[in-house]
């Protein structure tokens, strides 16, 4: 019997096509970011092209997420 899977590690190359949509408290879009690069506040060494997320299978929470500051989030290009 194999060990149960606890963490799903996702690594995706965006190929300069990372677009982000910001939502308000009612989940309505407030603004978008379309420069194609993964923002600096995303976890791991992504070099602007990779999304690297460790997801807890049981809770769906991103384990390696560090909360970005409002200043970082406000850098919209």
Long-range contacts (C-beta under 8 A, 24 or more apart in sequence): 5-57, 6-56, 6-57, 6-58, 7-54, 7-55, 7-56, 7-57, 7-63, 8-54, 8-55, 8-57, 9-52, 9-53, 9-54, 9-55, 10-51, 10-52, 10-53, 10-54, 10-55, 11-50, 11-51, 11-52, 12-50, 12-51, 13-49, 13-50, 14-38, 14-49, 14-50, 14-51, 15-49, 16-49, 18-49, 18-51, 22-73, 22-76, 31-76, 32-76, 33-76, 33-77, 34-77, 35-77, 39-68, 39-72, 39-75, 40-72, 41-66, 41-68, 41-69, 41-72, 41-73
